[in-house]
Amino acid sequence: MTQRPKISVGPFHFFSTGIRISGRPSLDEWQGPLQFAIWCQRAGPWWIGDLINAGEDGFGESFSQMCEGLVSTEMLSRYASVARRVPFENRRPNLSWSAHAAVARLNSPEQRRLLAAADREGWTSEELRVKARELKAKD
């Protein structure tokens, strides 16, 4: 069975199971596709979480059943929970999804403040998690 590419970027053909490259692209031609792949990896949890939340809002149980078996129920729940708790306007593209998960239990202003500090100071997800726990413990 031949698998057709879903996305092609120049000579780079992206499949669900890998990439095939046509010809011998120059070094400069590699940058865009590599950045695209990394961007997709970082954006994926947000896309999944937002799609699950919007689908469940629109279709309820029917949508939930459609998601069964695609990824573990635990991961789907986590993606949806973080996407629901961290509003789009609080999300920072320079920070990982895990960094956002660390602040998901905080209120929106606290999320914005800690995420901005993490972005500015270069905190790891674990450092951010500790600071979020400390802030939550003060409540």
C-alpha positions in Angstrom: 0.0 0.0 0.0 1.4 3.4 -1.0 1.1 6.1 1.5 0.5 9.5 0.0 2.0 12.6 1.7 -0.3 14.9 3.5 2.1 17.8 3.4 5.1 18.6 1.1 7.5 21.5 1.6 9.7 21.6 -1.5 11.5 18.3 -1.9 10.5 17.2 1.7 7.4 15.0 1.8 5.8 14.5 5.2 4.0 11.3 5.9 2.5 10.1 9.2 5.4 7.7 9.6 8.3 9.8 8.4 9.7 12.0 5.7 10.9 11.2 2.2 13.3 13.6 0.5 13.4 14.1 -3.3 16.8 14.7 -4.8 19.6 16.4 -2.9 18.4 19.6 -1.4 20.9 22.2 -0.4 21.7 23.0 3.2 19.6 26.1 3.1 16.6 24.1 1.9 16.6 22.0 5.1 16.0 24.9 7.5 12.3 25.5 6.7 11.2 21.9 6.8 13.1 21.2 10.1 11.6 24.3 11.7 8.2 23.2 10.5 8.6 19.8 12.0 9.7 21.2 15.4 6.9 23.7 15.3 4.3 20.9 14.7 5.8 18.9 17.6 5.4 21.8 19.9 2.0 22.9 18.7 0.5 19.4 18.6 -0.6 19.1 22.2 -2.4 22.5 21.9 -4.1 21.6 18.6 -5.3 18.3 20.1 -6.5 19.9 23.3 -8.3 22.7 21.5 -9.9 20.3 19.0 -11.1 18.0 21.8 -12.6 20.8 23.8 -14.3 22.4 20.8 -15.5 19.0 19.5 -16.9 18.0 22.9 -18.6 21.4 23.3 -20.2 21.0 19.9 -21.0 17.3 19.8 -20.7 16.0 23.4 -20.4 12.2 23.9 -20.5 11.5 20.1 -17.3 13.4 19.7 -15.6 11.8 22.7 -16.4 8.3 21.3 -14.7 9.3 18.0 -11.5 10.0 19.9 -11.3 6.6 21.6 -8.2 4.6 20.6 -6.4 7.5 18.9 -4.1 8.3 21.8 -4.3 7.1 25.4 -7.3 8.5 27.2 -5.0 9.9 29.8 -3.1 12.0 27.3 -6.2 13.2 25.6 -7.6 14.3 28.9 -4.4 16.0 29.8 -4.2 17.9 26.5 -7.8 18.9 26.8 -7.4 20.0 30.5 -4.4 22.2 29.9 -5.9 23.7 26.8 -9.1 24.5 28.7 -7.4 25.9 31.7 -4.7 28.0 29.9 -6.5 30.5 27.7 -5.2 31.1 24.2 -4.1 34.6 25.1 -2.0 33.4 28.0 0.0 30.9 25.9 3.6 31.8 25.0 5.1 30.2 21.8 8.6 30.3 23.3 7.6 28.0 26.2 6.8 24.3 26.0 3.4 22.8 26.5 4.8 21.3 29.8 5.6 24.8 31.0 2.0 25.7 30.5 0.8 22.5 32.1 2.8 23.6 35.2 0.7 26.8 35.6 -2.7 25.4 34.5 -4.1 25.2 38.0 -3.4 28.9 38.6 -5.9 31.7 37.8 -5.4 33.5 34.5 -3.5 36.6 35.8 -1.1 34.4 37.8 -0.6 32.2 34.7 0.3 35.3 32.6 2.7 36.6 35.3 4.5 33.3 35.8 4.7 32.5 32.1 6.0 35.9 31.3 8.7 35.5 34.0 9.6 32.0 32.7 9.9 33.4 29.2 12.0 36.3 30.3 14.2 34.4 32.7 14.6 31.2 30.7 13.2 28.9 33.4 12.8 25.2 32.8 9.4 23.5 33.1 10.5 22.1 36.4 11.5 25.5 37.7 8.2 26.9 36.6 6.4 23.9 38.2 8.1 24.6 41.6 7.2 28.3 41.4 3.6 27.5 40.5 3.3 25.1 43.5 4.8 27.7 45.8 2.3 30.3 44.6 -0.6 27.9 44.9 0.4 27.0 48.4 0.1 30.7 49.4 -3.6 30.7 48.4 
